[in-house]
Amino acid sequence: MDSIKTNLNSNRVGGLNPAPGAQAPKGEISSKGPSFEEVLKSNLTAKPQLGEALGSQLSGVKFSNHAVERIKSRGIDMGPEQLAKLNKAVEKAESKGAKETLVLLDNASALIVNIKNKTVVTALDQSMMKENVFTNIDSTVIL
């Protein structure tokens, strides 16, 4: 396992796209270009809000691709304060034995969260919640 960890740490971002005409042998990754860690640190420095969101995702709730698309398309605010509240809501639901939870946020939006995986599976804004029936949930947390 240590050899895998060591190999992953030495991989370089530049190795994913070899220079035109040059191809890395199959199964090998070039050591040219910045490391993943260097690129990540650079982005976190340039975009502090990315660091806050990433930090809360690493320590708590994740978002499915579907949920990310819905949050963007519906203009739902998911700043650091909302993420902190969401993490607390998921912890509460988990402590009560919930499996699929409807989380009603104070910004009039709702999230469906798979508690076992700590993953937001979809998001709705206030207009999408009207006259909708929520199925396959076993709990609700109101923030």
LINQUIBEL-V99012 format. One record per pair of residues at least 24 apart in sequence whose C-alpha atoms are under 7 Angstrom apart, sorted by the first residue. I is the first residue (numbers start at 1). J is the second residue. D is the distance in whole Angstrom. If there is no record, write none. Layout:
((I;J;D) (I;J;D))
This chain:
((11;35;6) (12;36;6) (52;80;6) (53;80;6) (56;83;7) (60;87;6) (60;118;7) (61;87;6) (61;118;5) (61;119;6) (62;118;6) (62;119;5) (62;120;6) (63;119;5) (63;120;5) (63;121;7) (64;119;6) (64;120;6) (64;121;5) (66;121;7) (66;122;6) (67;120;6) (67;121;5) (67;122;4) (67;123;6) (70;122;7) (70;123;6) (71;123;6) (74;125;6) (76;109;7) (76;125;7) (89;141;6) (90;115;7) (98;138;6) (98;139;6) (99;138;7) (100;136;7) (100;137;5) (100;138;6) (100;139;7) (101;137;5) (101;138;6) (101;139;5) (101;140;5) (102;137;7) (102;139;6) (102;140;5) (102;141;6) (103;140;6) (103;141;5) (103;142;6) (104;141;6) (104;142;5) (104;143;6) (105;142;6) (105;143;5) (106;143;6))
